[in-house]
Amino acid sequence: MSEPRTIKKYPNRRLYDTEESRYITLADIRRLVLDKIDFLVIDKKSGQDITRAILLQVISEQEQIGEPIMSRDFLSHVIRSYGGAMQGFVGSYLEQSIKLFMNQQQHLRDRVRNVVGVDPVGLVTDIAQKNYSRWKSVQEEISRILGRHEDEEQKEHQEHSPPASATKKRSKKSSHRPSS
């Protein structure tokens, strides 16, 4: 197994990916997690591993958008478990529970794939990508048609309006009044 990617957190609160030599955001951290890329976040000033704190920030950000996974009661129970005799047990229990859930989900996907012959998640992903491609091509076609229509309207407007030089001559005559 290779060394985990190193992300440095600078005092200005910016995250720097040393492998890609660029600053990254919490969305990029989330992408690393989704892509199962092993990484560590190191505080540049203290040298401490702050990966957990950054992952908690990613979770917090995700909980604030869309439909949250963790209810208020669940979060309250987690907070209450800190400092008690059961703290280690609760953490281990939650970790094992999520692993079991993910394994069951994968097992179900495998069973559906064996029965139907297709991975249901892959199938939905493919359909979504095809629909997006179709939507994008329809949007491009509409833009092209509207652009052509606007060009035709401008051309028609120019054909029916007097030339700019004639308009200038008229405006000069109307603005020039004899003095009294």
C-alpha positions, 0 to 999 in steps of 0.5 A: 500500500502506498503512502497516504496523500498529504494535505497541509492546512496553513494558518490562513485556513487554506488546504494545500494538496502536496501531490497536486501542488494546488489549494483545495476545498472541503469539496475536494476533500469530500471527493478524495473520500468518495474516491477512496483515496487515503490522505492525511491533513497536517496542520502546517504550524503545529505538525499535528494530524488534523484529518478527523477535524477536517472530515468533521467539517466535511460532514457538517457542510454536508449536513447543512445542505440537502436532507441531513443524515443525522437527526438532532436527537442522534447528535444529542446522544453522540454529544452525551456519550463523550466523557462517559464510560461508554465513549469508546464503546459508542464510537466502535458501535457506530463504526461497526454499524456503518460498516455492516450497513455498507456491506449489506448494501453491497450484498444487495447490489450484488444479488440484484446484479446476479438476478437481473444481470445489471448493477442497479446503481450503475444502471441508474448512473448510466441513465442519469448520464445519458439524460444529462447528455440529452438535456445538454444537447437539447439546451445547445440546440435551443440556444443555437435556434434562438441565436439564429432567430435573433440574428434573423430578427436583427437582419429584418429590423435593419432591412426595414429601418432607414440607414443610420446616415439618413437618421442623422440627417433628419435629427440635424434638420429637426434640431436646427431652428432658425433664430428669432 
